[in-house]
Structures are given as C-alpha cells and as structure tokens.
Amino acid sequence: MGLYPGCEASLSSPSLWVDTKAILRHLSISRATLDRLRQEGVLVEKRHYIKKNPTAMRGVFLWNRQRCDLALDRI
C-alpha cells in the first residue's frame, strides 16, 4: 500500500494529477488564490492535492484536476 491509500490508481493517470503551474492555468486563478483556498480548507491535502515527496519539508504538490473542479463547483 502507498503513502496515500486510495490514490494509487489515480496517480497512474498523468492527466488527472497535475503540477501547480498546470492547476493554476486549468482553474484560471493566481497562486495567491490557490494558497488562500488551501488555508481556508476548500482544497484539502490527500483529497485535492498531495505532496510529490511526502518526506520533504517544503512540498512540491500534485493536484487532482477533477476534485479541484468539484470543490470549486466547476462541474
């Protein structure tokens, strides 16, 4: 089992999980807005985003496009 139970199958789909620059373009929002959505709990770790390297102090995140769309009522 991986570090994020339930995410293994989804991680194999490269178009579903994207880096931060790609999610900013996809959602048409700024980095500040993305950070605010995380801080306010609209986007939740291990649901909407995961750390690419979970042991790193500063995370490089991968974002689930579908789940972010749903959280922002875009679907």
C-alpha positions in Angstrom: 0.0 0.0 0.0 1.3 3.5 -0.8 1.6 6.5 1.4 -1.8 7.8 0.2 -4.4 5.0 0.4 -6.9 5.2 -2.4 -4.7 7.4 -4.6 -2.5 4.7 -6.2 -4.8 4.0 -9.2 -5.4 7.8 -9.8 -1.7 8.5 -9.7 -1.2 6.3 -12.8 -3.3 8.8 -14.9 -0.9 11.6 -15.8 -3.7 13.9 -17.0 -5.6 13.7 -13.7 -2.8 14.7 -11.3 -1.0 17.9 -12.5 1.7 20.2 -11.1 0.9 23.6 -9.5 1.5 25.6 -12.7 -0.9 23.4 -14.6 -3.6 23.6 -12.0 -3.3 27.4 -11.9 -3.8 27.5 -15.7 -6.6 24.9 -15.6 -8.5 26.8 -12.9 -7.6 30.3 -14.2 -6.6 31.5 -10.7 -3.5 33.1 -9.2 -1.0 31.4 -6.9 -2.3 33.6 -4.0 -5.9 32.4 -4.6 -4.7 28.8 -4.7 -2.9 29.3 -1.4 -5.9 31.0 0.2 -8.2 28.1 -0.9 -5.8 25.7 0.8 -5.6 27.8 4.0 -9.4 28.1 4.2 -9.8 24.4 3.8 -11.6 24.5 0.4 -8.8 22.3 -1.0 -7.7 19.6 1.3 -4.4 17.6 1.3 -4.7 14.0 0.3 -8.0 14.7 -1.4 -7.4 17.6 -3.8 -3.6 17.6 -3.6 -0.7 15.5 -2.5 3.0 16.1 -1.9 5.1 14.7 -4.7 7.7 13.8 -2.0 5.9 13.4 1.3 9.1 13.5 3.4 10.3 16.9 2.1 9.9 19.9 4.4 8.7 22.1 1.6 6.3 20.3 -0.7 6.0 20.2 -4.4 2.4 19.4 -4.9 0.4 17.4 -7.4 -3.2 18.5 -7.9 -6.3 16.4 -8.8 -8.0 18.4 -11.6 -11.4 16.7 -11.2 -11.6 17.0 -7.4 -10.4 20.7 -7.6 -13.1 21.4 -10.2 -15.7 19.8 -8.0 -14.6 21.7 -4.9 -14.9 25.0 -6.8 -18.3 24.0 -8.3 -16.9 24.0 -11.9 -18.5 20.7 -12.9 
